[in-house]
Amino acid sequence: MATSPSRRLDQLIQALQRLPGVGVRSASRMAYHLLQHDRNGAEQLAQALLAACEGIRHCALCHTFSDEEVCPTCADPSRDAGLLCVVESPADQAALERTGAYRGRYFVLMGRLRPLDGIGPDDIGVRPLLERLQTPPPVREVILATSFTAEGEATAHVVARLAQTLGLKVTRLARGVPVGSELEYVDPGTIAHALADRR
């Protein structure tokens, strides 16, 4: 990256590159736009990021992001606490929620197994999931909604074995979700059919 006249500008560009899919050129465009045309937007972005980092935590029950100790989904008495859908990320949870087809609860792993990168069960939410499965309210069915990638399938396999050792029914999203896809990017209709046809 060419050196800019400002050390702070360089730091901003480097920070923006931490976002997925943002390279040097995109980060530079964003930084220059915010500083040149939208200083108020830059301040709002900085304040929102700081507030999120300081105020957002993991839900004590499902491990997703939440402002409170227990997220609104887990606190909703109309949700079926006996159904627990295991997903990789809060974005996957949001994708399932958009379908309107699922009225159970969730557990968010916050990742997937990636043995080649050294990411094992202890590096994602497998241990908190085990604790969740052993504490009230009781779970009768675990729905595996990990991505249909090699890593997602490996994650589903580990979670399935864990749930089965506890005597729980385990189902997997049907193959209506395309192989190799990430749940976050699948359209809601496809996800709804996959949920209805789970096995």
C-alpha positions in Angstrom: 0.0 0.0 0.0 1.3 3.4 -0.9 2.1 5.5 2.2 -0.5 8.3 2.8 0.3 11.7 4.2 -1.3 10.7 7.5 -0.5 7.9 10.0 -4.1 8.0 11.3 -5.4 7.6 7.8 -3.2 4.6 7.3 -4.5 3.1 10.5 -8.1 3.7 9.4 -7.4 2.0 6.1 -5.8 -0.9 7.8 -8.7 -1.2 10.2 -11.2 -1.3 7.4 -9.3 -4.1 5.7 -10.3 -6.3 8.6 -13.8 -6.5 7.2 -14.5 -9.6 5.0 -14.0 -9.0 1.3 -12.4 -5.5 1.8 -9.0 -5.1 0.2 -6.6 -2.1 0.2 -8.4 -0.2 -2.6 -11.9 -0.7 -1.1 -10.7 0.3 2.3 -9.0 3.4 0.9 -12.2 4.4 -0.9 -14.3 4.0 2.2 -11.8 6.0 4.4 -11.5 8.8 1.9 -15.3 9.0 1.4 -16.0 9.1 5.1 -13.4 11.8 5.8 -14.1 13.9 2.7 -17.9 13.6 2.4 -19.4 12.1 5.5 -17.7 13.1 8.7 -21.0 12.7 10.6 -21.4 9.2 9.2 -17.9 8.4 10.3 -18.6 9.5 13.8 -21.9 7.5 13.9 -20.0 4.4 12.6 -17.3 4.8 15.3 -19.8 5.3 18.1 -22.0 2.4 16.9 -18.9 0.1 16.8 -17.7 1.2 20.2 -21.2 0.7 21.7 -21.5 -2.7 20.1 -18.1 -3.8 21.4 -19.0 -2.6 24.9 -22.6 -3.7 25.1 -23.1 -6.8 23.0 -22.6 -10.1 24.8 -23.4 -13.8 24.2 -26.8 -15.0 25.2 -26.5 -17.2 28.3 -28.8 -19.9 26.7 -28.1 -19.9 22.9 -24.7 -18.2 22.6 -25.9 -15.6 20.0 -25.2 -11.9 20.2 -27.5 -10.1 22.6 -27.9 -6.8 24.5 -29.3 -8.7 27.5 -28.2 -11.8 29.4 -30.9 -13.8 27.6 -31.8 -12.8 24.0 -35.4 -12.1 23.0 -35.7 -15.4 21.1 -34.8 -17.5 24.2 -37.0 -15.3 26.4 -40.0 -15.7 24.1 -42.4 -18.2 25.9 -44.2 -19.0 22.6 -41.0 -20.7 21.2 -40.8 -24.5 21.5 -38.0 -25.0 23.9 -37.8 -28.7 23.0 -36.5 -27.9 19.5 -32.9 -26.7 19.4 -31.6 -25.7 16.0 -27.7 -25.6 15.9 -26.3 -23.0 13.5 -22.8 -21.7 12.8 -23.3 -18.0 13.2 -25.9 -15.3 14.1 -26.2 -14.5 10.4 -27.4 -18.1 9.8 -29.8 -17.8 12.7 -31.2 -14.6 11.1 -31.5 -16.4 7.8 -33.7 -19.1 9.4 -35.8 -16.5 11.2 -36.6 -14.7 8.0 -38.3 -17.9 6.7 -40.9 -17.7 9.5 -41.0 -21.5 9.3 -39.2 -22.3 12.6 -40.6 -21.6 16.0 -38.1 -23.4 18.2 -34.9 -22.1 19.8 -31.3 -21.9 18.7 -27.8 -22.6 19.6 -25.1 -20.6 17.8 -21.7 -22.2 17.6 -19.9 -19.0 16.5 -17.9 -21.0 14.0 -17.3 -24.3 12.4 -14.6 -27.0 12.6 -11.6 -26.2 10.4 -9.0 -28.8 11.2 -6.6 -27.6 8.6 -6.6 -24.2 10.3 -6.3 -25.7 13.7 -10.0 -24.9 14.7 -11.3 -27.9 16.7 -14.3 -28.5 18.9 -12.8 -26.5 21.8 -12.4 -23.4 19.6 -16.1 -23.1 18.7 -19.2 -23.5 21.0 -19.3 -27.2 21.4 -18.6 -27.2 25.1 -21.3 -24.5 25.8 -23.7 -26.5 23.6 -23.1 -29.6 25.7 -23.9 -27.6 28.8 -27.1 -26.3 27.2 -28.2 -29.8 26.2 -27.8 -30.9 29.8 -29.7 -28.0 31.5 -33.4 -27.1 31.5 -35.5 -26.5 29.6 -35.1 -30.1 28.2 -34.4 -30.6 24.5 -36.1 -33.4 22.6 -34.7 -32.8 19.1 -31.5 -31.2 17.9 -31.8 -29.8 14.3 -28.4 -29.5 12.6 -28.4 -26.4 10.4 -24.7 -26.1 9.6 -23.5 -25.2 6.1 -23.3 -27.9 3.5 -19.5 -27.5 3.1 -16.9 -30.0 4.2 -16.3 -28.0 7.4 -20.1 -27.7 8.0 -20.6 -31.4 7.5 -17.7 -32.2 9.9 -19.2 -29.8 12.5 -22.7 -31.5 12.1 -21.1 -34.9 12.5 -19.5 -33.9 15.8 -22.6 -32.2 17.2 -24.8 -35.2 16.1 -22.6 -37.7 18.0 -22.6 -35.5 21.0 -26.4 -35.2 21.0 -26.9 -38.9 20.4 -24.8 -39.8 23.4 -27.3 -37.9 25.4 -30.2 -39.9 23.9 -31.6 -37.0 21.9 -33.2 -37.1 18.5 -31.0 -35.6 15.8 -32.2 -34.3 12.4 -30.4 -32.5 9.6 -31.6 -29.8 7.2 -32.8 -31.5 4.0 -30.7 -31.2 0.9 -32.9 -28.4 -0.5 -30.1 -26.2 0.6 -27.5 -26.4 -2.2 -24.3 -28.3 -1.5 -21.3 -26.0 -1.0 -23.6 -23.1 0.0 -23.4 -21.0 3.2 -26.8 -20.7 4.9 -26.5 -17.0 5.2 -26.8 -16.6 1.5 -29.6 -19.1 0.7 -33.0 -17.6 -0.1 -35.7 -18.0 2.6 -38.0 -20.2 0.5 -35.2 -22.8 0.1 -34.5 -22.7 3.8 -38.2 -23.1 4.6 -38.4 -26.3 2.4 -35.2 -27.7 3.9 -36.6 -27.2 7.4 -39.9 -28.8 6.5 -38.2 -31.8 4.9 -35.5 -32.3 7.5 -34.7 -35.9 8.4 
